[in-house]
Amino acid sequence: MGPWRCLLLLPLLSAGLRAQQQQFMEYVERRLTLLEERISQWHDQSSRYSTELRDFKNQVLGMLEAAEKEREAMRLEAESAAVRVDRLEREVDYLETQNPAPPCVEVDETLMEKQVATAKQRKNEKYTKQTDCSDTIASIRAMKILKRFGSTSGLWTKDAAGNSEKIYVFDGTANDTVYVFPRMREFTLFSATRKAARIKLPYPWVGTGHLVYDGHLYYIRQQGPFQVIKFNLANKTVVDSSVFPAEEQIPVFGLFPFTYIELVADEEGLWAIYATKEDEKNICLAKLDPTSLDIEQMWDTPCPRENAEGAFVVCGALHVVYNTRLPSRSRVQCVFDVSGTLGPEDASLIYFPKRYGSHSSMKYSPRERQIYAWDDGYQIIYRMEMKKKLEV
């Protein structure tokens, strides 16, 4: 091709390149415009989402603040209700203690001398049993530690004659208030006394020898002579009282100086375990009439007071529990059967499982055939294995 032809083609090639370049620039511009629209759309959406999120956050904060105010208001209402409930409980307790005038508890010297003379006439006589109970303890089958409640010394028990499931608690060795739990469950699960009713007695009690029997509380009055008070648990009134006709009484258990009279119950009825200066080495036993509190019969037992820790009666047989000054393993080491069926030499030596300290009370339940014990602040149940007396 000649030179002049090349010169003719140059304008044509330049025009084609400019056209392609223009198309490419238009394409790039369209793409950039599309990207800008998408970025603008994302920015708008992001801004809208941020606004909605901020509004939602403010709404949630407002709801939380309102909920916190409602919670605080409910807390204040609950505290106010608790205060009103406590005030109501105190008012109920106060009303329960406003008993009618108790019966006269002055000592009739003539009647007391007559009772003492009658009891002494029947002293150490063979006892005529009222039931066909002929069982005695063979061994301690099981021990169950329920909880730790109150002072190191105290008493807890059920009604020894009725079918009530209520738990009665005497905390300490001197007080005027008895705690009553409706069932064993409430006593076991709750550490405080909030679930317990309170019975404020007209006279303070002393020791741990008290007894709940057939809807009545028999307890030892603290001041003055040793007086047994019979208190009706249903109407909260004193039904009767009696000065125990035994002169110069001393603590019945050598290892526990707070108890002078131990009131117990078994299949035969109501008993009193005590000691006097007249025979201060050994423990005495008396059968009581639960209705009149009269002493029906009295016995001098061969069971020594020294190192005695507690005692209870099973089927008319006194079982005395012994320990040591430094608490060791408790054991029934002396048995006195008022009917003469079981001799002291025939009774089994019963050992209690090793525990924490020493017993301050041991209450036998003839209905359940078990012992409710208070051991250094721990409440314990001992379940017993029984045998016939003639098989021992």
Secondary structure, DSSP 8 states (H G I E B T S, - for coil): --HHHHHHHHHHHHHHHHHHHHHHHHHHHHHHHHHHHHHHHHHHHHHHHHHHHHHHHHHHHHHHHHHHHHHHHHHHHHHHHHHHHHHHHHHHHHHHH-----------HHHHHHHHHHHHHTTT-----SS---EEEEEEEEEEEEEE-S-SSEEEE--SSS----EEEEESSEEEEEEEESSHHHHHH-SSSTTSEEEEEEEEEESS--EEETTEEEEEBSSSS-EEEEEETTTTEEEEEEE---SSB--SBTTBTT-SEEEEEETTEEEEEE-BGGGTTEEEEEEE-TTT--EEEEEEEEEESTTEEEEEEETTEEEEEE--SS----EEEEEEETTSSS-GGGS--EE----SS-EEEEEEETTTTEEEEEETTEEEEEEEEEEEGGG-
